[in-house]
Amino acid sequence: MLFLILIIPETPRWLAAHGKEDESFAVLQRLKGYALDDESIRKLHAEIVQAVRVENLLGTSSWKDMLKRKDDGIQSRRRLLIACGIQTFQQLGGINAIVYYSGTLFQSSIGFDQHMSALMAGFLQTWFFVASFIPWFLIDRIGRRPLLLSMISVMAAVMAVQASLIYQIQHKTSSAHSSGIAAAAMLFLYQGAFTIGFQATVWVYPSEILPLRLRQRGSSISTAANWIWSYVVVQITPPAIANIGWRTYIIFAVLNATWVPIIYMFFPETKGFELEEIDSLFIRESDSENINERSGAVISFDKVEGNAELVENPRSR
């Protein structure tokens, strides 16, 4: 990683934000030259520079700004909450209860012996690694929201089924043996659904959704939310399994089911958008005139699609 840092250039957006527009254009040519002609690259570069100008005129952000500012025209605080929310959701969905304690779950919940539990935990984490390649082919073809909504729904359903299966095992019913086999399969299904829905998306989505001027601080806060809630889940899982047993899985099922309508209503799709276009998802039409006057840009709204386009203001020439 240290070697890669030495050879990877700064991003076009960072360079533009720091007044290095020529370097920004050169990097953009290297990144997009295989797919776009020179005119399209120049247009994209102009949009990057203009978006940087708009966000700079809205003010340089501070840690206090991110938490206190109610409305800055591009809904920065809402976007920070979305970034933190997606990271929080993935942890409270129960993934690290499975990753950290898979051996314990196979032994204590499902009833496998120590040797078989260790083997199954190894197979589960190997599947986790293999399945992590699946989103590479889906995230930009299908989109973030469809993956999140479908796979979190699967995770909720799996946890609900898992609760009923663990109930059979812990109460030693006549179907306890077959329930143990099914419960083991459910862990593989859950982890596969998580990997396809959450694994890649939670690291892509916050950096896409945050405004350029908040991206560094906002990404650090959202990542902190991830690890704070990871710590909480890791701490509560062993006593939960020991004290409430199969009901632990009901908690995770309910939490995952709760995320689905929240994501559906409040988390916009970012597939196919350049980073500069993300602001258009959050700029209200009533705010656009004020931003136009301040930035020398015109934000024109598509009344049919509800989208916005950033173009040069003739009055700024």
Disulfide bonds with the S-S distance in Angstrom:
none
